Amino acid sequence: ERILASTYEVARPADFVVTAQRRGVQALLQNPQTLGLLARAVQGDQWPATRLETFEIACAKLAEEPHPRYRRARRGKDVPTPAQCLDAAGELCAALLLSDKAGIALDPDAAGAHAPFLDEFSPSTHLHAVHALKSALFRSSGNERLQPCHRSIAEFLAARWIAGKIDTQGLPVGRVLNLLEGSSTRTVSGLRGLYAWLALHSLKVRDTLVDADPLTIVL
Protein backbone atom coordinates (compact mmCIF):
# COMPACT_ATOMS: atom_id res chain seq x y z
CA GLU A 1 0.00 0.00 0.00
CA ARG A 2 2.91 2.38 0.70
CA ILE A 3 4.35 1.66 -2.75
CA LEU A 4 0.98 2.33 -4.39
CA ALA A 5 0.65 5.64 -2.56
CA SER A 6 4.20 6.96 -2.87
CA THR A 7 5.31 5.64 -6.27
CA TYR A 8 2.06 5.46 -8.24
CA GLU A 9 0.05 8.15 -6.42
CA VAL A 10 -2.90 5.87 -5.76
CA ALA A 11 -5.18 7.89 -3.50
CA ARG A 12 -6.80 4.96 -1.68
CA PRO A 13 -4.32 2.07 -1.77
CA ALA A 14 -6.28 -0.17 0.61
CA ASP A 15 -9.33 0.11 -1.65
CA PHE A 16 -7.10 -0.62 -4.66
CA VAL A 17 -5.94 -3.90 -3.08
CA VAL A 18 -9.49 -4.95 -2.20
CA THR A 19 -10.70 -4.19 -5.73
CA ALA A 20 -7.83 -6.19 -7.25
CA GLN A 21 -8.74 -9.16 -5.07
CA ARG A 22 -12.42 -8.88 -5.96
CA ARG A 23 -11.57 -8.79 -9.68
CA GLY A 24 -9.41 -11.91 -9.43
CA VAL A 25 -6.07 -10.26 -10.21
CA GLN A 26 -4.57 -10.44 -6.72
CA ALA A 27 -1.61 -12.37 -8.17
CA LEU A 28 -0.45 -9.13 -9.76
CA LEU A 29 -0.04 -7.54 -6.31
CA GLN A 30 2.62 -10.00 -5.22
CA ASN A 31 5.77 -8.40 -6.58
CA PRO A 32 6.74 -4.76 -7.27
CA GLN A 33 6.96 -5.22 -11.03
CA THR A 34 3.46 -6.58 -11.59
CA LEU A 35 2.08 -4.27 -8.90
CA GLY A 36 3.41 -1.34 -10.90
CA LEU A 37 1.95 -2.50 -14.20
CA LEU A 38 -1.44 -3.02 -12.57
CA ALA A 39 -1.31 0.48 -11.08
CA ARG A 40 -0.47 1.90 -14.51
CA ALA A 41 -3.27 -0.11 -16.13
CA VAL A 42 -5.83 1.49 -13.81
CA GLN A 43 -6.64 5.07 -14.69
CA GLY A 44 -7.62 6.78 -11.45
CA ASP A 45 -10.59 4.79 -10.19
CA GLN A 46 -11.41 3.53 -13.68
CA TRP A 47 -10.57 -0.15 -13.68
CA PRO A 48 -10.71 -2.23 -16.85
CA ALA A 49 -14.21 -3.62 -17.30
CA THR A 50 -13.28 -7.30 -16.99
CA ARG A 51 -10.54 -9.57 -15.73
CA LEU A 52 -9.72 -10.37 -19.35
CA GLU A 53 -9.19 -6.70 -20.17
CA THR A 54 -7.09 -6.23 -17.03
CA PHE A 55 -4.75 -9.04 -18.05
CA GLU A 56 -4.59 -7.83 -21.65
CA ILE A 57 -3.54 -4.33 -20.57
CA ALA A 58 -1.10 -5.68 -17.98
CA CYS A 59 0.59 -8.07 -20.42
CA ALA A 60 0.82 -5.41 -23.12
CA LYS A 61 2.65 -3.15 -20.66
CA LEU A 62 4.99 -5.98 -19.64
CA ALA A 63 5.85 -6.58 -23.30
CA GLU A 64 6.88 -2.96 -23.83
CA GLU A 65 10.42 -1.72 -23.34
CA PRO A 66 10.02 0.69 -20.41
CA HIS A 67 13.35 2.51 -20.76
CA PRO A 68 13.51 5.31 -23.37
CA ARG A 69 17.28 4.86 -23.72
CA TYR A 70 16.85 1.24 -24.83
CA ARG A 71 13.97 2.15 -27.13
CA ARG A 72 16.17 4.74 -28.85
CA ALA A 73 19.02 2.25 -29.20
CA ARG A 74 16.71 -0.27 -30.91
CA ARG A 75 15.10 2.24 -33.25
CA GLY A 76 15.49 1.17 -36.87
CA LYS A 77 16.61 -2.33 -35.92
CA ASP A 78 14.75 -5.59 -36.47
CA VAL A 79 12.90 -5.50 -33.16
CA PRO A 80 9.67 -7.47 -32.67
CA THR A 81 6.50 -5.52 -32.06
CA PRO A 82 4.76 -5.89 -28.68
CA ALA A 83 2.17 -8.13 -30.37
CA GLN A 84 4.92 -10.40 -31.71
CA CYS A 85 6.53 -10.41 -28.29
CA LEU A 86 3.25 -11.51 -26.67
CA ASP A 87 2.79 -14.29 -29.22
CA ALA A 88 6.33 -15.57 -28.66
CA ALA A 89 5.83 -15.44 -24.90
CA GLY A 90 2.56 -17.34 -25.26
CA GLU A 91 4.25 -20.08 -27.28
CA LEU A 92 7.00 -20.46 -24.67
CA CYS A 93 4.53 -20.41 -21.77
CA ALA A 94 2.37 -23.06 -23.45
CA ALA A 95 5.39 -25.33 -23.83
CA LEU A 96 6.42 -24.76 -20.20
CA LEU A 97 2.97 -25.46 -18.74
CA LEU A 98 2.15 -28.48 -20.90
CA SER A 99 5.54 -30.10 -20.28
CA ASP A 100 5.54 -29.20 -16.56
CA LYS A 101 8.85 -27.32 -16.77
CA ALA A 102 9.79 -24.44 -14.50
CA GLY A 103 11.89 -22.27 -16.78
CA ILE A 104 14.10 -21.78 -19.81
CA ALA A 105 17.89 -21.71 -20.00
CA LEU A 106 19.54 -19.18 -22.30
CA ASP A 107 22.76 -21.19 -22.41
CA PRO A 108 23.08 -24.98 -22.84
CA ASP A 109 25.47 -25.17 -19.88
CA ALA A 110 22.75 -23.70 -17.64
CA ALA A 111 20.08 -26.15 -18.80
CA GLY A 112 18.63 -28.84 -16.57
CA ALA A 113 15.70 -31.21 -16.25
CA HIS A 114 13.35 -28.44 -15.14
CA ALA A 115 14.80 -25.68 -17.34
CA PRO A 116 15.66 -26.92 -20.86
CA PHE A 117 17.80 -24.90 -23.25
CA LEU A 118 15.77 -22.42 -25.35
CA ASP A 119 16.57 -24.21 -28.63
CA GLU A 120 14.88 -27.37 -27.32
CA PHE A 121 11.58 -25.48 -27.38
CA SER A 122 11.96 -24.92 -31.15
CA PRO A 123 10.34 -21.48 -31.06
CA SER A 124 8.60 -20.43 -34.26
CA THR A 125 10.75 -17.30 -34.47
CA HIS A 126 13.93 -17.43 -32.42
CA LEU A 127 14.45 -13.65 -32.45
CA HIS A 128 10.96 -13.03 -31.08
CA ALA A 129 11.44 -15.67 -28.40
CA VAL A 130 14.69 -14.10 -27.20
CA HIS A 131 13.07 -10.67 -27.14
CA ALA A 132 10.13 -12.00 -25.14
CA LEU A 133 12.46 -13.60 -22.61
CA LYS A 134 14.26 -10.28 -22.15
CA SER A 135 10.99 -8.45 -21.51
CA ALA A 136 9.28 -8.04 -18.14
CA LEU A 137 7.03 -10.99 -19.03
CA PHE A 138 9.84 -13.19 -17.70
CA ARG A 139 12.11 -12.89 -14.68
CA SER A 140 15.49 -14.32 -13.83
CA SER A 141 15.68 -17.45 -11.72
CA GLY A 142 19.50 -17.31 -11.64
CA ASN A 143 22.32 -18.87 -13.64
CA GLU A 144 21.14 -17.86 -17.13
CA ARG A 145 17.65 -19.17 -16.45
CA LEU A 146 14.31 -17.38 -16.84
CA GLN A 147 10.75 -18.14 -15.86
CA PRO A 148 7.40 -16.39 -16.38
CA CYS A 149 6.96 -13.38 -14.13
CA HIS A 150 3.93 -15.09 -12.60
CA ARG A 151 2.05 -18.33 -13.27
CA SER A 152 -1.23 -16.50 -13.84
CA ILE A 153 0.43 -14.47 -16.61
CA ALA A 154 1.85 -17.67 -18.12
CA GLU A 155 -1.60 -19.32 -18.13
CA PHE A 156 -3.22 -16.29 -19.74
CA LEU A 157 -0.61 -15.95 -22.51
CA ALA A 158 -0.40 -19.69 -23.18
CA ALA A 159 -4.18 -19.96 -23.58
CA ARG A 160 -4.20 -16.91 -25.83
CA TRP A 161 -1.56 -18.47 -28.10
CA ILE A 162 -3.17 -21.93 -28.19
CA ALA A 163 -6.58 -20.38 -28.96
CA GLY A 164 -5.08 -18.57 -31.93
CA LYS A 165 -3.66 -21.84 -33.25
CA ILE A 166 -7.04 -23.59 -32.84
CA ASP A 167 -9.25 -20.83 -34.22
CA THR A 168 -7.16 -19.62 -37.14
CA GLN A 169 -4.50 -22.22 -37.94
CA GLY A 170 -6.31 -25.54 -37.62
CA LEU A 171 -4.64 -26.98 -34.53
CA PRO A 172 -6.76 -30.10 -33.77
CA VAL A 173 -8.82 -29.68 -30.61
CA GLY A 174 -8.34 -33.34 -29.75
CA ARG A 175 -4.57 -32.94 -29.50
CA VAL A 176 -4.98 -30.08 -27.04
CA LEU A 177 -7.56 -31.94 -24.93
CA ASN A 178 -5.29 -34.99 -24.73
CA LEU A 179 -2.70 -32.78 -23.04
CA LEU A 180 -5.14 -30.98 -20.74
CA GLU A 181 -7.16 -33.95 -19.53
CA GLY A 182 -6.09 -36.78 -17.25
CA SER A 183 -7.14 -40.42 -17.46
CA SER A 184 -10.51 -39.60 -15.90
CA THR A 185 -11.24 -37.00 -18.64
CA ARG A 186 -11.02 -34.28 -15.99
CA THR A 187 -8.59 -31.42 -16.28
CA VAL A 188 -5.10 -32.07 -14.91
CA SER A 189 -4.93 -30.09 -11.66
CA GLY A 190 -1.89 -28.03 -12.66
CA LEU A 191 -3.50 -27.02 -15.96
CA ARG A 192 -6.89 -25.77 -14.72
CA GLY A 193 -5.97 -22.10 -15.08
CA LEU A 194 -4.82 -22.71 -18.67
CA TYR A 195 -7.99 -24.69 -19.39
CA ALA A 196 -10.29 -21.94 -18.13
CA TRP A 197 -8.51 -19.14 -19.99
CA LEU A 198 -8.62 -21.27 -23.16
CA ALA A 199 -12.41 -21.49 -22.89
CA LEU A 200 -12.51 -17.71 -22.77
CA HIS A 201 -10.03 -17.10 -25.60
CA SER A 202 -11.21 -19.71 -28.13
CA LEU A 203 -14.62 -19.49 -29.77
CA LYS A 204 -14.11 -22.80 -31.58
CA VAL A 205 -13.36 -24.93 -28.51
CA ARG A 206 -15.39 -23.07 -25.85
CA ASP A 207 -18.51 -25.25 -25.90
CA THR A 208 -16.43 -28.43 -25.83
CA LEU A 209 -14.45 -27.26 -22.80
CA VAL A 210 -17.57 -26.10 -20.94
CA ASP A 211 -19.30 -29.43 -21.52
CA ALA A 212 -16.24 -31.44 -20.48
CA ASP A 213 -15.40 -29.62 -17.25
CA PRO A 214 -17.71 -26.71 -16.35
CA LEU A 215 -16.59 -26.57 -12.72
CA THR A 216 -12.99 -25.72 -13.63
CA ILE A 217 -14.19 -22.82 -15.77
CA VAL A 218 -16.61 -21.53 -13.13
CA LEU A 219 -13.93 -21.62 -10.43
C-alpha positions in Angstrom: 0.0 0.0 0.0 2.9 2.4 0.7 4.4 1.7 -2.8 1.0 2.3 -4.4 0.6 5.6 -2.6 4.2 7.0 -2.9 5.3 5.6 -6.3 2.1 5.5 -8.2 0.0 8.2 -6.4 -2.9 5.9 -5.8 -5.2 7.9 -3.5 -6.8 5.0 -1.7 -4.3 2.1 -1.8 -6.3 -0.2 0.6 -9.3 0.1 -1.7 -7.1 -0.6 -4.7 -5.9 -3.9 -3.1 -9.5 -4.9 -2.2 -10.7 -4.2 -5.7 -7.8 -6.2 -7.3 -8.7 -9.2 -5.1 -12.4 -8.9 -6.0 -11.6 -8.8 -9.7 -9.4 -11.9 -9.4 -6.1 -10.3 -10.2 -4.6 -10.4 -6.7 -1.6 -12.4 -8.2 -0.4 -9.1 -9.8 0.0 -7.5 -6.3 2.6 -10.0 -5.2 5.8 -8.4 -6.6 6.7 -4.8 -7.3 7.0 -5.2 -11.0 3.5 -6.6 -11.6 2.1 -4.3 -8.9 3.4 -1.3 -10.9 2.0 -2.5 -14.2 -1.4 -3.0 -12.6 -1.3 0.5 -11.1 -0.5 1.9 -14.5 -3.3 -0.1 -16.1 -5.8 1.5 -13.8 -6.6 5.1 -14.7 -7.6 6.8 -11.4 -10.6 4.8 -10.2 -11.4 3.5 -13.7 -10.6 -0.2 -13.7 -10.7 -2.2 -16.8 -14.2 -3.6 -17.3 -13.3 -7.3 -17.0 -10.5 -9.6 -15.7 -9.7 -10.4 -19.4 -9.2 -6.7 -20.2 -7.1 -6.2 -17.0 -4.7 -9.0 -18.0 -4.6 -7.8 -21.7 -3.5 -4.3 -20.6 -1.1 -5.7 -18.0 0.6 -8.1 -20.4 0.8 -5.4 -23.1 2.7 -3.1 -20.7 5.0 -6.0 -19.6 5.9 -6.6 -23.3 6.9 -3.0 -23.8 10.4 -1.7 -23.3 10.0 0.7 -20.4 13.3 2.5 -20.8 13.5 5.3 -23.4 17.3 4.9 -23.7 16.9 1.2 -24.8 14.0 2.2 -27.1 16.2 4.7 -28.8 19.0 2.3 -29.2 16.7 -0.3 -30.9 15.1 2.2 -33.3 15.5 1.2 -36.9 16.6 -2.3 -35.9 14.8 -5.6 -36.5 12.9 -5.5 -33.2 9.7 -7.5 -32.7 6.5 -5.5 -32.1 4.8 -5.9 -28.7 2.2 -8.1 -30.4 4.9 -10.4 -31.7 6.5 -10.4 -28.3 3.2 -11.5 -26.7 2.8 -14.3 -29.2 6.3 -15.6 -28.7 5.8 -15.4 -24.9 2.6 -17.3 -25.3 4.2 -20.1 -27.3 7.0 -20.5 -24.7 4.5 -20.4 -21.8 2.4 -23.1 -23.4 5.4 -25.3 -23.8 6.4 -24.8 -20.2 3.0 -25.5 -18.7 2.1 -28.5 -20.9 5.5 -30.1 -20.3 5.5 -29.2 -16.6 8.8 -27.3 -16.8 9.8 -24.4 -14.5 11.9 -22.3 -16.8 14.1 -21.8 -19.8 17.9 -21.7 -20.0 19.5 -19.2 -22.3 22.8 -21.2 -22.4 23.1 -25.0 -22.8 25.5 -25.2 -19.9 22.8 -23.7 -17.6 20.1 -26.1 -18.8 18.6 -28.8 -16.6 15.7 -31.2 -16.3 13.4 -28.4 -15.1 14.8 -25.7 -17.3 15.7 -26.9 -20.9 17.8 -24.9 -23.2 15.8 -22.4 -25.3 16.6 -24.2 -28.6 14.9 -27.4 -27.3 11.6 -25.5 -27.4 12.0 -24.9 -31.1 10.3 -21.5 -31.1 8.6 -20.4 -34.3 10.8 -17.3 -34.5 13.9 -17.4 -32.4 14.5 -13.6 -32.4 11.0 -13.0 -31.1 11.4 -15.7 -28.4 14.7 -14.1 -27.2 13.1 -10.7 -27.1 10.1 -12.0 -25.1 12.5 -13.6 -22.6 14.3 -10.3 -22.2 11.0 -8.4 -21.5 9.3 -8.0 -18.1 7.0 -11.0 -19.0 9.8 -13.2 -17.7 12.1 -12.9 -14.7 15.5 -14.3 -13.8 15.7 -17.5 -11.7 19.5 -17.3 -11.6 22.3 -18.9 -13.6 21.1 -17.9 -17.1 17.6 -19.2 -16.5 14.3 -17.4 -16.8 10.8 -18.1 -15.9 7.4 -16.4 -16.4 7.0 -13.4 -14.1 3.9 -15.1 -12.6 2.0 -18.3 -13.3 -1.2 -16.5 -13.8 0.4 -14.5 -16.6 1.8 -17.7 -18.1 -1.6 -19.3 -18.1 -3.2 -16.3 -19.7 -0.6 -15.9 -22.5 -0.4 -19.7 -23.2 -4.2 -20.0 -23.6 -4.2 -16.9 -25.8 -1.6 -18.5 -28.1 -3.2 -21.9 -28.2 -6.6 -20.4 -29.0 -5.1 -18.6 -31.9 -3.7 -21.8 -33.2 -7.0 -23.6 -32.8 -9.2 -20.8 -34.2 -7.2 -19.6 -37.1 -4.5 -22.2 -37.9 -6.3 -25.5 -37.6 -4.6 -27.0 -34.5 -6.8 -30.1 -33.8 -8.8 -29.7 -30.6 -8.3 -33.3 -29.7 -4.6 -32.9 -29.5 -5.0 -30.1 -27.0 -7.6 -31.9 -24.9 -5.3 -35.0 -24.7 -2.7 -32.8 -23.0 -5.1 -31.0 -20.7 -7.2 -34.0 -19.5 -6.1 -36.8 -17.3 -7.1 -40.4 -17.5 -10.5 -39.6 -15.9 -11.2 -37.0 -18.6 -11.0 -34.3 -16.0 -8.6 -31.4 -16.3 -5.1 -32.1 -14.9 -4.9 -30.1 -11.7 -1.9 -28.0 -12.7 -3.5 -27.0 -16.0 -6.9 -25.8 -14.7 -6.0 -22.1 -15.1 -4.8 -22.7 -18.7 -8.0 -24.7 -19.4 -10.3 -21.9 -18.1 -8.5 -19.1 -20.0 -8.6 -21.3 -23.2 -12.4 -21.5 -22.9 -12.5 -17.7 -22.8 -10.0 -17.1 -25.6 -11.2 -19.7 -28.1 -14.6 -19.5 -29.8 -14.1 -22.8 -31.6 -13.4 -24.9 -28.5 -15.4 -23.1 -25.9 -18.5 -25.2 -25.9 -16.4 -28.4 -25.8 -14.5 -27.3 -22.8 -17.6 -26.1 -20.9 -19.3 -29.4 -21.5 -16.2 -31.4 -20.5 -15.4 -29.6 -17.2 -17.7 -26.7 -16.4 -16.6 -26.6 -12.7 -13.0 -25.7 -13.6 -14.2 -22.8 -15.8 -16.6 -21.5 -13.1 -13.9 -21.6 -10.4 
